[in-house]
Amino acid sequence: MLEVKRSPDLYVHEQLIVYNDAYGTFRNAYDPDCLAPYGGPAEPAMIVGDYLEKGQNVRDINADPKKARAAVLTFIVRNSLIPDEVEKAMKWEKRFIDFMQKWVKTAKPDFMDVAFSSERSLQDEIERVSNSEISTVVISYTVMFLYISFSLGRFTGWSTYLVSGI
């Protein structure tokens, strides 16, 4: 088996994790040798997926992460309250999303399913939906306003509608 010396300077995604080390981490994520660089545990459910049998949960002693059929990669982006630093993080996330969308369309192997998201994904989706459905919202509110106006008011003609119809 390949020997790898651990360096506390390297982030998890930069380290080569040997099978035995990973399996030890899966069995005891709170072992001081298994803690992530930020000092917290590397929980199996946050590293691998699709390994639980029916009726099992992640705390089940018989759950075997070696049977995992999925890997979870987490890239931590430094966030801040300083607008310039937030802008850098948002740009990185945008480039990440663009890269992943292009990779999924052009280079992803057929045997692989890939899902990805970022903190800005929700904001981007809200913006996309808001911009694409604004005409639907305007039309809906106009129809509701006209319906309520006709239902509650007396319609005597278009020339006096705005004065007496409301």
C-alpha positions in Angstrom: 0.0 0.0 0.0 1.2 3.5 -0.8 2.6 5.5 2.2 1.7 9.2 2.4 3.0 11.6 5.0 0.4 14.0 6.3 1.1 17.6 6.4 -1.1 19.9 8.5 -0.5 22.7 5.9 -2.5 20.9 3.2 -6.3 20.9 2.8 -8.2 17.7 2.5 -8.8 18.0 -1.2 -5.0 18.4 -1.7 -4.1 15.3 0.2 -3.9 11.8 -1.2 -6.0 9.7 1.2 -4.9 6.2 1.5 -7.7 3.6 1.7 -6.8 2.5 5.3 -6.6 6.0 6.5 -10.0 6.8 5.0 -11.6 3.7 6.4 -10.2 4.6 9.9 -11.7 8.0 9.5 -15.1 6.5 8.6 -15.0 4.4 11.7 -14.1 7.2 14.1 -14.4 10.7 12.6 -13.6 12.3 15.9 -10.1 10.7 16.2 -7.6 13.6 16.4 -5.7 12.0 13.5 -8.9 12.2 11.4 -10.0 15.7 12.0 -10.3 18.0 9.0 -8.0 21.0 8.7 -10.6 23.3 10.2 -10.5 21.1 13.3 -13.9 19.4 12.9 -14.7 15.8 12.2 -14.8 14.4 8.6 -18.1 12.6 8.9 -18.5 9.7 6.4 -21.9 11.0 5.3 -20.2 14.2 4.2 -17.5 12.5 2.3 -19.2 9.5 0.6 -22.8 8.5 -0.1 -25.1 5.7 -1.2 -23.7 3.2 1.2 -26.6 2.7 3.7 -28.8 -0.4 3.5 -32.5 0.0 3.8 -33.5 1.1 7.3 -30.0 2.2 8.3 -28.9 5.7 9.3 -25.5 7.2 9.3 -25.0 6.4 13.0 -25.7 2.7 12.6 -22.6 0.7 13.7 -23.2 -1.7 10.8 -23.2 1.0 8.1 -20.2 0.4 5.9 -18.8 3.4 4.0 -16.6 1.1 2.0 -19.7 0.2 0.0 -20.1 3.8 -1.0 -21.0 4.5 -4.6 -20.7 8.2 -4.4 -18.1 10.8 -3.4 -18.9 14.2 -2.0 -16.4 17.0 -2.7 -16.7 20.2 -0.7 -14.7 23.3 -1.6 -14.7 25.8 1.2 -14.6 29.4 0.0 -13.6 32.1 2.4 -16.6 34.4 3.0 -16.5 37.8 4.6 -18.6 40.8 5.4 -16.2 43.0 3.4 -17.9 43.6 0.0 -14.6 43.2 -2.0 -14.0 39.8 -0.5 -17.6 38.7 -1.0 -17.3 39.7 -4.6 -14.2 37.5 -5.0 -16.0 34.5 -3.5 -19.1 35.1 -5.7 -16.9 35.3 -8.8 -15.1 32.1 -7.9 -18.5 30.4 -7.3 -19.7 31.7 -10.7 -16.6 30.3 -12.5 -17.1 27.0 -10.6 -20.7 26.7 -11.7 -19.8 27.7 -15.3 -17.0 25.1 -15.4 -19.1 22.3 -14.0 -22.0 23.0 -16.4 -19.5 22.9 -19.3 -17.8 19.8 -18.0 -21.1 18.0 -17.5 -22.2 18.8 -21.1 -18.8 18.1 -22.8 -16.5 15.8 -20.8 -18.5 13.9 -18.1 -18.2 10.1 -18.5 -21.5 8.3 -19.3 -21.2 6.1 -16.3 -21.2 9.1 -13.9 -24.0 11.2 -12.5 -22.9 14.6 -11.2 -24.8 17.1 -9.0 -23.3 20.4 -7.9 -24.3 23.6 -6.2 -22.9 26.6 -4.5 -24.0 29.2 -2.1 -24.9 31.5 -4.9 -26.9 28.9 -6.7 -30.1 29.8 -4.9 -29.6 33.5 -5.5 -29.0 32.8 -9.2 -32.1 30.7 -9.5 -34.3 33.3 -7.8 -33.0 36.0 -10.1 -33.5 33.8 -13.2 -37.1 32.9 -12.2 -37.9 36.5 -11.2 -36.7 37.9 -14.5 -38.3 35.2 -16.7 -41.7 35.3 -15.0 -42.2 39.0 -14.5 -44.7 39.2 -17.4 -46.8 36.3 -15.9 -46.9 38.1 -12.5 -47.9 41.5 -14.1 -50.7 39.8 -16.2 -51.9 37.8 -13.2 -52.2 40.9 -10.9 -53.9 42.9 -13.7 -56.5 40.2 -14.2 -57.0 39.9 -10.4 -57.4 43.7 -10.1 -60.0 43.8 -13.0 -61.9 40.8 -11.6 -62.2 42.3 -8.1 -63.1 45.7 -9.6 -65.9 44.3 -11.7 -67.1 42.1 -8.9 -67.2 44.7 -6.2 -67.9 47.8 -8.2 -70.7 49.0 -10.5 -69.7 49.1 -14.1 -71.5 51.8 -16.0 -69.1 52.4 -18.8 -65.4 52.7 -19.7 -65.4 56.5 -19.6 -66.3 56.6 -15.9 -64.8 53.2 -14.9 -61.7 54.6 -13.1 -63.9 57.0 -11.1 -67.0 55.0 -10.2 -65.8 51.4 -10.8 -63.5 51.2 -7.9 
